Amino acid sequence: MHMKKQVLVAAIVFLLLGAAAYGAFFVAPTERTMGPIQRIFYLHVASAWTGLCAFFICFIANVLYVFRRQPQWDWLSISAAEVGLVFTTVVLVSGPIWAHPVWGIWWTWDARLTSTFILWLLYACFLLLRTLVEEPDRRALFSALFGIFAFLDVPLVFGSIRWWRTQHPQPVVMGGSGSGLDPTMWKVLFFSWFAMLALMALLMRARYLMEAARGELEMVRHEAEAV
Amino acid sequence: MSLLSSTTVLLGKELRTEFRSRELLTTTVVFILMVIVLFSFTFDPTYSESRRFGPGLLWLAFLFAASLMLQPCFLREQNNDTLSALRLSVSDPFAIFLAKLVANTLFLLFTEVLMLPVFAILYNVPVLPVLGQLLLVFFLGSLGVSIAGTALSAISAQARMRELLLPLLLLPLLTPVLVASTQVTVGLLDVSPFMEWKGLGFLVTFDVVFLTVLWLFGEYLLEE
C-alpha cells in the first residue's frame, strides 16, 4: 500500500513536469528577438527559484538543528542541500546553453552567474565537509554551522559582484520599468516552478527517508558495538 | 572575568605562543613572497599591467597565505589537549574566538605590511602616497579573513583531511572580501589614486555580519 502511494505521487509529479514542458514548448508565445531558444527560460528560472527554496529549507534546518539537536533537522538539511545542488547544476548547465546563441559567449563573470556558481561551490563544500567528519553528532553540528555561514554569505557575494561587474539581463521578474513578461509567459513560468517544487518535494522526501534509515542503522550499529 | 579582560589575557597567550616560535609568521612571509614571485610569470609585469593585476594577485596571495596560516589556530589546542582547559578558563567562550581572531588579524597584518614594500619594488607600484588608506583596507580585509577563518578552523581541526578542508571551506566564503578589497586597492594604486568608499563600507558590512554570526553561534563550535 505504502509503495503504491509513492508510485502514484511520483507519477503525478512526472505528469506535472510533462505538462510544464508542454506549456514551455507549445503554450508560451515565442519571444520576439530571441526566438525558440528563449523557451529554456522556463526550465532555467524555475530551477533557479526551486534551488534557492531548497537552500533556504537547508538553512532553516541548520538553525533548528543547532538549537534543538534533533537528528531529523540534520536529515532534512542534507536532503535539501543535495536536491538544491542538483537544481543549481541544472541552472548552471541550462544558462550557458541559452547564453551561447543569445550573448555569443558561454559564460560571463556577471553577478548572478558568479554568485550562483559560488553558491554551488559552497554547498558542494557543505556536502564534502559531511563526508570528512566521522562522529554523527559532530558531523551534524559542524555542517549545520557551516551551512549557516554559507547561506548568509550568499547575499554578500551577490552584492559584491553586482556592484563591480554585471551583464546578466536585467531582472524581468520584479525588475525596473520597461521589463516584464507576457501574461501567458507568466502563467507558464509559475506552472513550471510549481512542477519543479513538486519534484523537489518528491526528491527531498526520498532522500530524507534514506538518510533517516541510515541514521537509525548507524545508531543500532553503535549500540551493538557497545555491547 | 569580563569579556574584555579574559580576551586580553588569552590574546597575550596567543601572541606569546607565536613570538616564542615565530613559526607561523616566517612561513607565511616566505609563502607570500613566493606567490608574488611566481605570479610575475603569469603576465608581463609592466607599469600599467601591474596596476591592473597587482592588487588582485596581492589579495589572492594574502588569502592563500591566510588559509594556510589559520590552520594551526585550533589544531594546536587540539594536539596539546588544551581546548577543554581553555573552555574552562573563561566564562564566555566568545572570548576565545575574539582573542584568536585578533591575534590572527595582527599576524596577517604584520606579514602584509612586511610584504607591501617588496610588492611595490618588484612590480613598480608606488604605494607611499596612499599608505594610510592601503593600511586601512589591509586591516578591514584581514579582519574579515580572520573572523571567518578562525570560526572555520575550529571546524576543520576536528575533521579528516583538515589541511585541505580549511581552504576549501574558507576560500568560497571569502569571495566578497576578495572582490571588495581588490576593487578598493585597484582604486588606490590607480595613476590618479582615489578611495572607493563603497568597497570600504562593504568590507565593514562583511566584518560586522560575520562577527555577529560568530558571536551568536561561536560557543557551539567549541562543544566537546
Interface residues (C-beta under 8 A of the other chain):
Chain A: V66 I118 L121 L122 C125 L128 L129 L132 V133 E134 R138 L141 F142 L145 F146 I148 F149 A150 L152 D153 L156 V157 G159 S160 I161 W163 W164
Chain B: A148 A151 L152 I155 Q158 A159 R160 M161 L165 L168 L169 P172 L173 T175 P176 V179 A180 Q183 K198 F202 T205 F206 V209 F210 V213 F217 Y220 L221 E223
